[in-house]
């Protein structure tokens, strides 16, 4: 299993156990930080039942994070995020890391209104199983400095739903900022959709916090806006972004994993 499946699919499965409910509204205040602790270093599998642990770059942690995958994608209800037992999904047992994110130097007001744009040349999500909706394919990402705030917008190949269609379907959109200085922790945020709606949290070090900004699902876009102060202030940074989708239906697992860009991006570019 390639690195992008090992990291981004794992983020989907582990984050799914940390957040078990959502709101109907598309402007989400975030989830309870007590139930969404980070785990792993740059995305390594965890396995602690309470979901607690140390982490870098905003990778999520959760219950029974050390799954064992099967090529046929089959499993039982207990193999689903949030269900009893280990998560049994292809790729979830790998310890390949997401790209390491390095500090990019001093920041300041000059970086408060810069931008970065990445566009995929074609469909490149890693998929398995009989199902894969268009909205699981990330096509573009924009990072825009807005003065006091920063906005991250993911664009997808299809309209993103306000809720997932079943209680065994999940989607996670994740974004990680590099640290401000060498030796410090980075920042990350994750939005998860279930059949109850979307939830979003901001993670820093080994704590997950209520998201301090706004979150919208509009058409084929997912948009995060938050204060620069919540992520270390305006500065140049590296980032890792991904979209992951998972469904278990009729005894078969389908998934899609799509980092964008495929390695890591830089702000500004």
N, C-alpha and C positions, 0 to 999 in steps of 0.2 A: 504493500500500500504506500503510495507516494506521500511526501511530507504534508501536502495540503489536506489530505484526508485524515492523516494522523492528528493534525492540530485542530483544524476547523470542525470536523465532525465530532471530535472529543469535546470541543467547546459547546456544541449543541447539546450533547447528551448530559454533560455535567451541569451546565446551566439549567437544563430542564428540570433537574431535581431540586435546584435551589429555589425556583419560583414555581409554585403550583397553582396560582390563580392570577387573573388579570381583570382589567376594567374594560367596559365597552368603549369608553372615550378614547380618542386618538391622541389627546394631550395628556400624557401620563405623568404623575408625580413621582413614580418610582415604586419600589417594593420595600418591604421591611428588611433593613440591613442585617437583622439577626438571622435571617433565613437564607442569606446569599453570600457566604464567605468565599474568598478566593482559595484556589488550591493549585499546587504544582509550580514549577519554574518554567516560564514561557510555554505553558500548556501541557506539561506532563500529567499523566493520569494520577488520580488521587487515591480514592478508595476508602476514605474515612467516612463513617456513616453520618457524622454531624456536619460534614461539608467544610470543616474549618481547616486552615493550613496557610502556608506562606506562598506567595506567588509574585510574579513579575508581569508587567505589561497587561494587566487586567484579565488574565485567563481565569475562567470560573471554576469553582469547585462544587462538589455535591455528593450525594449519597451513592455509595457503591460505584465509584468511578472507574474501577478496573475491569472493563468488559472483555469478553472474548468473542471475536467475530467468526462468522461462518460464511463461506462463499455463497451459499444458497440464500442467505438473507432471512432464513426462517427462524422463528422463535416463538415465545409464548407471551402472554400478557405481563408476566413478571420481568420480561426483558425490556420493558418500556421505561423511559425516564420517569422517576418518581414512584415506580412500582417496586415491591419487594424483590430482592435478588439482584444479581449483577446485570449490568447493561450488556446484552449480547447483540452487538451490531458490528458488521465488518469494519475493521480499522480502528475500533476503540481500544484495542489492546496495545497499540504502538506507543513508543515513547519518543518518536521523532518530534522535534520541536518546531514551533512556529519560528519565523526568522527573529534573531536577536535584534533588539532595537537599541541604538546607541545615541547618547546625547549629541546635539549638533551645534553646541556653542551658546554664547550669551544671547539673550533675547532683549526685548525692549519695545517701545512704542512703534518702531519702524516695522515690526512684524505683525502688528495688530490688524492690519487690513490687507494682507497678502492673500494668495490663493494657490491651490493645487488642484489639478484635474487629471484623472486617469480614465481612459476608455479602453475596454477590451476589444481586440481586433475581430473577435468572433466568439461563439459559444464555446466555453472551455470548462464548465463545471464538471467535476468528477461525479458520476452518477452510477447507481446500481438499483436494480429492482424494476418492476414494470411501470411505475408511476414517477413522473417528474414534471411538476407544473412549470409554466413559463416564468412565474414570479420567483422561482428558485434560482434563476440565472441572473447574476449581477452583471450589468453591462457598463456602468460608469460609477465613478465616485468623485465628489467635489468636496474640498475643504476650503472654507471661506472665512477669512478674518473679517469681523464686523465692527471693529473698534473695541468695544468692551466685551464682546461675545465672539464665539467661534461656532460655525455651523458646518455639520457634516451631513451630506446628502448622498444616499445610495440610490441608484437608478436600476430598475430591473426590466427584464424582457416581457413581463406581464403585469397586470394590475394586482397589487398586493392586497390581500383580504384584511378586513378589520378583525376577523377571528379565523382560526383554523377550522376546517370542515368537520373534524372529529376529535374525540378526546384522546386519540392516539396519533395525532399529527402535531408537530412542533416546528417552529422556525425560529432561528436565532440570527440576529444581525449584530456583529461585534466590531469594536474599533479600539485599538490600543495606541497610546502616545508614548514615545520614548521619555525617559527621565529628563529632568532639567539639568542635572549634573551627574557626572560619573559617580557611582556608588549609591545613588539614590534610587528609589522605586519609580517605575513608570505609572501611568494612569490608564485605566480602561473603562469602557462602558459596554453594556450588553442589553439588547432588547429581545425579549422572548415573546412569541405568540403561541397561544394555545387556543382551545375552543372557547375560552372565556375572555379572550382579548389579548392585549399587549401589556407587558410590564418592562420597565427599564430601570437599571441601577448604574451607579458610578462606583467603580472600585479603585482603591488606592492602597497600596501595601497589602495587608491581610484583612482589610475591612471593606465591606460593601456599604455604600451610602445611598440615601435617597437622592435621586437624580435632581440636580439643582436648576434644571432648565426646562425646555419644552421638547416634546416628542410628538411627531405627526406621521401618520401613514396617509399619503395622498396619491391616489392613482397608482402609478408604477414607481413611486418614490417613498423612501423612509428617511426621515429627517430628524437629526438631533441638533439642538441649539443650547449652549450652556456658556456661562461666563468663563473668560480666559482664566480668571483667578482660581477656578475649580480644578484646573489642569496644569498649574504651574506658571501661568502667565504667558503672554505672547512671546513667541520664540520660534526659531527653526526646530523642527523635530522630524524624526522618522516615525512611521506608523504602520500598523498591520491591521487589515480590515478583511472581514469575511462574512459570507452568508451561508447558512446551513439549514437544510430542510430534511425532515424525517417523518415517515409515516409507516405505521404497522397496520396491515389490513388483511383479513382472511389468511392469517398465518404467514404472511410474507412481508418482509421489510423493504421499503424503498427509501433511498436517501440521495441527496444532492449536496455537494460541498464546493464552494466557490470563493476562494480568496480573491481580492481585487485591490491592488495588482497581485500577481501570483507570488511575488516575493515580499517586498515591502515598498512603501512609498515615502516621499519626502515632502515636507511643507517648508517654504514655498517651492514650486517647481517651475 
